[in-house]
Amino acid sequence: MFTSDKFHTSQAVQVTESQRVVRRASTFIFVGSMALYVSTLIPSHWAQKLTTMAIATGLVSVSLRLDKLEESHKPYEAIAHQQSAASYQAWLNYAMQPPKKEAQVTQEIIKPTPTHPILKALYGLKLECDFVQELRSPSFIRTLIKPTNCKVSQVLATGQELQLELGLELPPVMSISKGAIAIDTPRPDRQSAKFIDYWQKSSKFEAAIGVDINNKLVSIDLSQPESCHVLGAGTTGSGKSVFLQCFLLSLLLERPASELGLLICDAKRVSFLKFKDCQNLIAPIMSQPDEAIDWLEQMVNEMEKRYQMFERLGVENIEGFNQRSSEKLPRILFLFDEFGDLWDSCTKVQVDKLENLIIRLGQKARAAGIHLVVFTQRPKKVVSPRLRSNCPARVLLTVPDSAESEAILGNKSFDGSQLLGRGDLFFNGDRLQALLADDSDFDKLTRGNNLQNPAQNVDLDNPSIVSTLVNSSIVVNSSSTLSTPLIKILEYAKEKDCFITASQVKSGIRLFRDSPVGEIRSYFQWLADHQHGVVRGEADMLEFSAQ
Ligand SMILES: Nc1ncnc2c1ncn2[C@@H]1O[C@H](COP(=O)(O)OP(=O)(O)OP(=O)(O)O)[C@@H](O)[C@H]1O
């Protein structure tokens, strides 16, 4: 049975149709009667025929339509009996409206606007993402998100919009990390990573690089092929000098010269003053091309000499040699800071020499325990593909543009111009904060160990102490400048007003152990000539007293 609110759309259509039929029927009847009346006025035989035909057609149509109307009205008559007039009228009003399309039954899920500033900024760009995690490094905050209604590439392309929306000085650094998009924004409360909080003594030759997003110190082991030589770049203010100081400090602390010797070439001259008294230093800090080339040549000779020693003992590398032999060879680290400046002050011949010697060491010196660290402000100019391919560990601090980054990394994987400076760096696909060692850290950490002036504790009657303090297998030729350790010992002699014999030097200092007495004499003579003391005696009875 029908009820007023259950009437079907098709029935509503029938009612509108019936009304239309009634309207048309009355029109036809009116037109028919008019035509009949006109036909009585017109005498034409044809006009009468035509009019009669029209009337007949109209009347047939009317009767057909009325039949149809009668049929279609049947159910509504029944309804009319059953329903009250009011509800029928209500339904009729509804039914008279033009038929509507079926309403779509999709349920719209309305998400609230995200509150996280990054998600909100992306939402404003119609990119919806889910929050995954937030991590904090000392210098930046890493927000991990996952796109829900958009592609990863769309989010990665929003650097400048995010910079604008978040009011940042630089576009945020974006990458893929842990199956999510990582967006790094600077910490408003930037912290430094204090050297003393992270450094730990290691038996390996580990050098500190920086602190990662999980607050862990990342270091490299110089004995490993993938990190035996280091290439790095950083413009002024990037924190390059601080980085290199901490790098050295982490290697040298509590490590005697018998384990690690150090050579530093700093074209700027002032960045490594804290190390000038370090007993690991094999030669005074150099700054000139001829000094650097001279020492590079000596390192190449040392490397060749060591390979001969390895061959004799049937070992492959320094680790094997030190295990088998009673004589231990120290590793040697040769550090170049401001390599570009050094390069600029070289003649054409010196440039070729410098590059060839460095590449030769880069290719072969790892097994011999000789390591290179080469840093520059402008890598594009001085880092050739050959040099780069021989320095497997790459450290990128802030550089002016992507071309400088590419010169260090060898690819476009990261643009160092996005970094924040002050020790924010890129290493091995990761973003790290370099350590910061201040003067008090240096004092605290170096108290009683190898950065103190060794001459104060030298007892020249005890050759083993001298040997421990100045233990190096480097043979210095007489044209070289005097080594810092020897000067220290002579200063000690001066302080104590005592004589040092050539044999004491020979037995105590490996540096001179292979040297003929005549050569030692030439060092003594050099000191005397420079008014550091007097030389007495002959041959192995040679004595020197500091003035
Ligand atoms: N790891 C760090 N943590 C905190 N602050 C740092 C760090 N490294 C550098 N800085 C800050 O940045 C300043 C510049 O650092 P640094 O002298 O190492 O720069 P640089 O790259 O060597 O530049 P320049 O060649 O002009 O000396 C430092 O004085 C220090 O205030």
The ligand as an ORCA input file, in Angstrom:
! r2SCAN-3c Opt
* xyz 0 1
  N      82.057     23.337     16.241
  C      81.694     24.557     16.596
  N      80.786     24.738     17.561
  C      80.412     25.981     17.910
  N      80.901     27.108     17.363
  C      81.814     26.987     16.406
  C      82.260     25.709     15.972
  N      83.164     25.896     15.005
  C      83.280     27.216     14.840
  N      82.478     27.880     15.669
  C      82.349     29.330     15.778
  O      82.607     29.899     14.522
  C      83.733     30.765     14.588
  C      84.585     30.600     13.331
  O      85.176     29.331     13.365
  P      86.573     29.037     12.653
  O      87.589     30.033     13.057
  O      86.900     27.622     12.840
  O      86.149     29.334     11.166
  P      86.985     29.113      9.868
  O      86.144     28.337      8.966
  O      88.320     28.553     10.164
  O      87.072     30.576      9.330
  P      88.379     31.423      9.147
  O      89.088     30.775      8.009
  O      87.873     32.785      8.829
  O      89.107     31.329     10.463
  C      84.464     30.379     15.862
  O      85.079     31.478     16.425
  C      83.361     29.877     16.761
  O      82.773     30.951     17.438
*
